[in-house]
Amino acid sequence: MTIRPDSTVSSVQTVTYRWPTAVTTDTPELLRWTGFGGALLLTAGAWAASARAGGLALGVAIAGAGLVVLAWTLLGRTRPDAPWLRRTLAWWCGPLLVAPPLFSGDVFSYLAQGEVAANGLDPNVVSPAVGASAEAVARVGVYWRETPSPYGPLFTTVERSITQVTGGDPVAGIVAYRLVAVLGLLLVVWAVPRLAAMTGVPERAALWLGVMNPLVLWHLIGGVHNDALMLGLMLSGTVIALHALPELKWWPFTAGVVLIGLGAQVKLPALVALAVVGTALARRLGGGWARFVAAGLAMVVAAVVVSVVTSLAGMSGFGWVQALGTPSKVNSWMAPTNWPGYLAGAVFGPESGQAMISSARIAGLVLILCGVAVVIDRQLRGRVSEVTALGMMMSLIVVLGPVIQPWYLLWAVLPLAACLPVGKWRTRVAVLAGVFALLVPPLAGNFAGRMPELIGAYVLGIALVGGAYLVLRRARVSVAQA
């Protein structure tokens, strides 16, 4: 067709793109609703599976989880801005707020421990089997019924308060714990971009890898883990303390240290952030080992004061000190330090295997301490940033610790998301997060004797996600140009 110069007819050019190599401004919207649909499927499948609807419901839940992971992965190739990512996070979290507890039954342990505390007993000393009602104990996983709480006094206070407010009703209790998890997530969403700004990492990149990570959705919101509160307090306290250092604003710095200390009163690993902040303080005061020791002692004193005040104010007592080793009583197959023991047990018998596990755990602890010392030395000399030091030390604790759960990876992934530049290490962290997001079935439980059902559910889920990927790949976006 020939168009004259004075013609009023406009030509329209249609350009087509193929997924996932093409990136257009319309692509993120399609991925947003794909992830939202996956969250809906996960929630619906989980409710149906919990009502014993069989392998089909479990397959739907697995497919929903796979769709969210797929949408998140492809979203990493696009360039949406930070506000868009926050809104998408809210959409993806929405269905999970009304889901049954996902990927873990730890929230039922929280409910039972809260009942123990509400009965005037110390849950760090008295197990649910002794101090809680039979109904509460029946919902707790068999491994933890005879085990006292391993958590700090702040979380014990939260547990007791929720039990007192809800009257021990499990549904209301789960809702309350989920609200606490949402509060923790909001603190994380506030803190991660600010940590990224300190290292020069784009805000959207930090939000994508750190906050929109499926592990966050699954385990902080869906699984209702208290790690949400620990991480929120730790990361927000780190931001406040580090922002106060350039001008030595002591009150904000102290507030940040207190928040980190409170995070450690939920779960002890948050104390690592005090090592980072204390080292940063020593550098700000001029560096050198004398200032480092002085700053370190100040952090120790602060941690002790926060611990004592929290224990006394919450009337939780100090039983939590003797319960710090409780999590390691169960051998975690994900922990690399346990692998030599499993191998020895298979070859030489259970006793040899357990002895090897104990030895390997000691070796892992020694390696953690040595690694932390190296990282602190590098931070003190200015060779790594504060955020990088936090990510590296948390990585050491996760990889070499005696227990690994999928949600433990978030201890390291969140600070790493705020400091890793685009490159192979960032890609490796993203791949690891994606793999661990699909490693555990959506509904926690013992699948012994139900392996055919579990395998069939995964086959169905993989098939549905594969079909969705092909649909996304063939999707076309038309761009009108005048």
C-alpha positions in Angstrom: 0.0 0.0 0.0 1.3 3.4 -0.9 0.7 6.2 1.5 0.7 9.8 0.3 2.4 12.5 2.4 -1.0 14.2 2.9 -2.8 11.0 3.8 -4.5 10.9 7.2 -4.2 7.1 7.3 -1.8 5.9 10.1 0.1 2.7 9.7 0.2 0.2 12.5 3.3 -2.0 12.9 2.9 -5.2 15.0 6.0 -6.6 16.6 5.8 -10.1 18.2 8.1 -11.5 20.9 8.6 -14.9 22.2 9.0 -15.9 25.8 11.1 -15.9 27.8 13.9 -14.3 25.8 11.8 -11.2 25.0 11.2 -8.5 27.6 8.5 -5.9 27.1 6.7 -3.6 29.4 3.6 -5.8 29.3 5.5 -9.0 30.3 5.7 -8.3 34.1 1.9 -8.0 34.3 1.4 -11.4 32.8 3.9 -12.8 35.3 2.3 -11.0 38.2 -1.0 -12.7 37.5 0.7 -16.1 36.8 2.2 -15.9 40.2 -1.1 -14.8 41.8 -2.8 -17.7 40.1 -0.2 -20.1 41.4 -0.7 -18.8 45.0 -4.4 -19.3 44.6 -3.8 -22.9 43.4 -1.4 -23.6 46.2 -3.9 -22.3 48.8 -6.9 -24.2 47.3 -4.9 -27.4 46.8 -3.6 -27.2 50.4 -7.1 -26.8 51.8 -8.3 -29.7 49.7 -5.4 -31.9 50.6 -5.8 -31.1 54.3 -9.4 -32.3 54.0 -7.9 -35.6 52.7 -8.9 -35.0 49.1 -6.0 -37.3 47.9 -3.1 -37.0 45.6 -5.0 -34.8 43.1 -5.3 -32.0 45.6 -1.6 -32.3 46.6 -0.7 -32.2 42.9 -2.6 -29.0 42.5 -0.9 -27.5 45.4 2.5 -28.5 44.0 1.6 -27.0 40.6 0.6 -23.8 42.4 4.0 -23.6 44.1 5.7 -24.4 40.8 3.8 -21.6 39.0 4.9 -19.0 41.6 8.6 -20.2 41.3 8.3 -20.0 37.5 6.8 -16.6 37.5 9.4 -15.4 40.0 12.2 -16.8 37.9 11.0 -15.2 34.7 10.3 -12.0 36.5 14.0 -11.8 37.2 14.6 -11.2 33.5 12.4 -8.1 33.4 12.9 -4.6 34.7 9.8 -3.6 36.8 10.4 -0.8 39.3 10.4 -1.2 43.1 6.8 0.0 43.8 5.5 -2.5 41.2 7.4 -5.3 42.9 6.0 -4.4 46.3 2.4 -4.4 44.9 3.1 -7.8 43.3 4.4 -9.1 46.6 1.1 -8.1 48.2 -0.9 -9.9 45.5 1.2 -13.1 45.9 0.9 -13.0 49.7 -2.8 -12.4 49.7 -4.0 -16.0 49.1 -1.4 -17.4 51.5 -2.8 -15.3 54.3 -5.8 -17.6 54.4 -4.0 -20.9 53.6 -3.6 -23.6 56.2 0.0 -23.8 57.6 2.2 -24.7 54.7 5.4 -26.7 54.4 5.8 -27.1 58.1 3.7 -27.7 61.3 5.9 -25.5 63.5 3.1 -23.1 64.3 1.3 -25.9 66.2 4.4 -26.2 68.4 4.1 -22.5 69.0 0.5 -22.9 70.0 1.4 -25.7 72.4 4.3 -23.8 73.9 2.1 -20.8 74.4 -0.3 -23.0 76.3 2.6 -24.2 78.5 3.6 -20.6 79.2 0.0 -19.5 79.8 -0.3 -22.3 82.4 2.5 -20.6 84.4 5.3 -23.0 83.3 8.5 -22.4 81.4 8.2 -23.8 77.9 12.0 -23.8 77.6 12.1 -26.4 80.4 8.7 -28.1 80.2 7.7 -29.8 77.0 4.3 -29.6 75.4 3.6 -33.3 76.3 3.9 -32.3 80.0 2.5 -28.8 80.1 -0.1 -28.5 77.4 -3.5 -30.1 76.8 -3.9 -33.3 74.9 -5.6 -31.5 72.0 -2.7 -29.1 71.6 -0.1 -31.9 71.9 -1.9 -34.0 69.3 -1.3 -31.3 66.7 2.4 -31.0 67.4 4.9 -33.0 65.3 6.0 -36.2 67.0 9.7 -35.0 67.1 8.7 -31.9 69.2 6.1 -33.2 71.6 8.7 -34.2 74.2 11.0 -31.3 73.4 11.1 -27.9 75.2 11.0 -24.7 73.3 14.3 -23.6 71.8 13.2 -20.0 71.3 14.2 -16.8 73.2 12.2 -15.0 75.9 10.7 -12.4 73.5 9.0 -15.1 71.4 7.9 -16.9 74.6 6.2 -13.7 75.6 4.5 -13.6 72.2 3.4 -17.2 72.5 1.9 -16.7 75.9 0.2 -13.5 74.9 -1.4 -15.1 71.8 -2.7 -18.0 73.9 -4.2 -15.6 76.5 -5.8 -13.4 73.9 -7.2 -16.3 71.8 -8.2 -18.5 74.7 -6.2 -21.3 73.1 -8.4 -21.5 70.0 -6.1 -22.9 67.3 -7.6 -21.1 64.3 -7.5 -17.7 66.1 -4.0 -18.6 67.2 -2.8 -19.3 63.7 -4.3 -16.0 62.5 -2.5 -14.2 65.3 0.9 -15.8 64.5 0.4 -14.9 60.8 -0.2 -11.3 61.7 3.1 -11.4 63.6 4.8 -12.9 60.5 3.3 -10.1 58.4 4.7 -7.5 60.8 8.1 -9.2 60.4 7.8 -9.2 56.6 7.0 -5.5 56.6 10.1 -4.8 58.5 12.1 -6.9 56.0 10.5 -5.1 53.1 11.5 -1.8 54.7 15.1 -2.8 55.5 16.3 -4.7 52.5 16.2 -1.8 50.0 18.0 0.4 52.5 20.7 -2.2 52.9 21.0 -2.4 49.2 21.5 1.3 48.9 24.5 1.0 51.2 26.2 -1.3 48.7 25.0 0.2 45.4 22.7 -2.7 44.5 19.6 -1.6 42.6 16.5 -1.6 44.8 14.4 -3.7 42.4 17.2 -6.3 42.3 17.3 -6.6 46.0 13.5 -6.8 46.3 13.3 -9.5 43.6 15.9 -11.8 45.1 15.4 -11.0 48.7 11.8 -10.1 49.4 9.8 -11.8 46.5 11.8 -15.0 47.0 9.4 -18.0 47.1 11.1 -19.0 50.3 9.8 -15.8 51.9 6.3 -16.5 50.7 6.3 -20.2 51.6 7.9 -20.1 55.1 7.4 -16.6 56.5 3.8 -16.2 55.4 2.6 -19.6 54.5 4.6 -21.5 57.1 4.1 -18.8 59.8 7.7 -19.2 61.0 9.0 -16.9 63.7 12.1 -16.3 61.5 10.0 -13.5 60.0 10.0 -11.6 63.3 13.7 -12.4 63.9 14.8 -11.3 60.5 12.6 -8.2 60.5 14.0 -7.0 63.9 17.6 -7.9 62.9 17.6 -6.3 59.5 15.8 -3.1 60.5 18.0 -2.7 63.6 21.1 -3.1 61.3 19.8 -0.4 59.0 19.1 2.0 61.8 22.5 1.4 63.5 24.5 1.7 60.3 22.7 4.9 59.2 23.5 6.4 62.6 27.3 5.8 62.4 28.5 8.4 59.9 27.5 11.3 62.2 27.7 9.2 65.4 24.1 9.6 66.4 24.2 7.6 69.6 20.5 7.4 70.3 19.5 6.0 66.9 22.6 3.7 67.0 21.5 2.4 70.4 17.9 1.9 69.1 19.3 -0.2 66.3 21.4 -2.3 68.6 18.4 -2.9 70.8 16.3 -4.1 67.8 19.0 -6.5 66.9 19.1 -7.7 70.5 15.4 -8.2 70.4 15.7 -10.3 67.2 18.2 -12.5 69.1 15.5 -13.0 71.8 13.4 -14.6 69.1 16.2 -16.8 67.6 19.9 -16.5 68.6 21.5 -16.3 65.1 20.4 -12.6 65.0 23.4 -11.9 67.3 25.6 -12.0 64.2 24.3 -8.6 63.2 25.8 -7.2 66.5 29.2 -8.4 65.4 28.8 -6.5 62.1 27.5 -3.4 63.8 30.2 -3.5 66.5 32.9 -3.9 63.9 31.5 -1.0 62.0 31.5 1.1 65.1 35.2 0.3 65.7 36.0 1.4 62.2 34.1 4.6 62.6 36.1 5.4 65.8 39.4 4.9 64.0 39.9 1.2 63.7 42.5 -0.9 65.3 42.2 -3.9 67.6 41.8 -1.9 70.8 38.7 -0.1 69.5 37.5 -3.4 68.1 37.7 -5.0 71.5 36.0 -2.1 73.2 33.2 -2.0 70.6 32.8 -5.8 70.9 32.5 -5.6 74.7 29.9 -2.9 74.3 27.9 -5.2 72.0 28.1 -8.1 74.5 26.9 -5.8 77.3 24.0 -4.6 75.1 23.0 -8.1 74.2 23.1 -9.2 77.9 21.1 -6.2 79.0 18.4 -6.7 76.3 18.2 -10.4 77.2 17.8 -9.7 81.0 15.2 -7.0 80.5 13.3 -9.1 78.0 13.3 -12.1 80.3 12.2 -10.2 83.3 9.7 -8.0 81.6 8.1 -10.9 79.9 8.2 -13.1 83.0 9.8 -15.8 80.8 12.7 -16.6 83.1 16.1 -17.8 82.0 15.3 -21.4 81.0 15.9 -20.5 77.4 19.7 -20.5 78.1 19.8 -24.3 78.7 17.5 -24.9 75.7 19.8 -23.3 73.0 20.9 -26.8 71.8 17.4 -28.1 71.4 17.2 -27.8 67.6 20.3 -30.0 67.1 18.6 -33.0 68.9 17.0 -33.9 65.5 19.5 -35.0 62.8 18.8 -32.8 59.7 19.5 -34.6 56.4 20.0 -31.2 54.7 22.9 -30.2 56.9 26.3 -31.0 55.2 27.9 -31.6 58.5 25.6 -34.6 59.0 26.3 -36.3 55.7 29.5 -38.1 56.8 27.5 -39.5 59.8 24.8 -40.8 57.5 27.4 -42.5 55.3 29.2 -44.0 58.3 25.9 -45.2 59.7 25.0 -46.9 56.5 28.4 -48.7 56.4 29.2 -49.3 60.1 25.9 -49.0 61.9 23.8 -46.4 63.8 26.2 -45.9 66.7 29.1 -45.2 64.5 27.0 -42.9 62.4 25.8 -40.8 65.4 29.4 -40.6 66.7 30.5 -39.3 63.3 27.6 -36.7 63.3 28.7 -35.4 66.7 32.3 -35.1 65.6 31.4 -33.4 62.3 29.2 -30.9 64.2 32.1 -29.9 66.4 34.3 -29.5 63.3 31.5 -27.4 61.7 31.4 -25.2 64.8 35.1 -24.7 64.7 35.0 -23.8 61.0 32.1 -21.3 61.7 34.2 -19.6 64.3 37.3 -19.4 62.1 35.2 -18.2 59.1 33.5 -15.5 61.2 36.9 -14.3 62.5 38.2 -14.0 58.9 35.1 -12.1 57.8 35.3 -9.7 60.8 39.0 -9.1 60.1 38.2 -8.2 56.5 35.4 -5.9 57.5 37.6 -4.2 60.1 40.2 -3.6 57.4 37.5 -2.2 55.0 37.8 -5.0 52.5 34.2 -6.0 52.6 31.1 -3.9 53.4 29.0 -4.4 56.5 26.1 -5.9 54.5 28.4 -8.3 52.7 30.0 -9.3 56.1 26.5 -10.1 57.4 25.6 -12.2 54.4 28.9 -14.1 54.5 28.7 -14.9 58.3 25.1 -15.9 58.0 26.0 -18.2 55.1 28.7 -19.9 57.2 26.2 -20.5 60.0 23.6 -21.9 57.6 25.9 -24.2 55.6 28.1 -25.4 58.5 25.5 -25.5 61.2 24.1 -28.7 62.7 20.6 -28.1 61.3 19.3 -26.8 58.0 15.7 -26.1 57.2 14.6 -24.5 53.9 13.6 -21.3 55.7 17.1 -21.0 57.3 18.4 -20.1 53.9 16.7 -16.7 54.3 19.1 -15.8 57.1 21.8 -15.6 54.4 19.7 -14.9 51.2 18.2 -11.6 52.5 21.5 -9.8 53.2 23.1 -11.4 50.2 20.3 -10.0 48.0 21.2 -6.6 49.2 24.9 -6.8 48.5 25.6 -9.2 45.6 26.1 -7.5 42.2 24.8 -9.1 39.0 26.9 -12.1 38.2 27.4 -15.8 38.8 27.1 -15.6 42.6 23.8 -13.8 42.5 22.6 -16.4 40.0 23.7 -19.2 42.2 21.9 -17.9 45.2 18.7 -17.5 43.1 19.0 -21.0 41.8 19.5 -22.4 45.3 16.5 -20.5 46.5 14.4 -21.9 43.7 15.5 -25.4 44.3 14.8 -25.3 48.1 11.4 -23.7 47.4 10.4 -26.9 45.7 12.3 -29.4 47.9 9.6 -29.9 50.5 5.9 -30.8 49.8 3.4 -28.0 50.5 1.8 -29.9 53.3 4.3 -31.0 55.9 3.9 -34.5 57.3 5.1 -38.1 57.2 4.7 -39.6 53.7 6.0 -43.0 54.8 3.7 -45.5 53.1 2.3 -42.8 50.8 5.2 -42.4 48.4 3.2 -43.4 45.3 0.7 -40.6 46.2 3.6 -38.1 46.6 5.3 -39.2 43.4 2.0 -39.0 41.5 1.3 -35.5 42.9 4.8 -34.3 41.8 4.3 -35.7 38.3 0.9 -34.0 38.0 2.4 -30.7 39.4 5.4 -30.8 37.0 3.1 -31.5 34.1 0.9 -28.6 34.9 3.8 -26.2 35.4 5.4 -27.4 32.1 2.2 -26.7 30.3 2.0 -23.2 31.8 5.6 -22.6 30.7 4.8 -23.5 27.1 1.8 -21.2 27.2 3.9 -18.4 28.5 6.6 -19.1 25.9 4.2 -18.8 23.1 2.5 -15.7 24.4 2.8 -12.7 22.1 2.7 -9.1 22.9 1.6 -6.6 20.3 3.1 -3.1 20.3 1.2 -0.5 18.4 3.3 2.3 16.9 1.7 5.3 15.2 
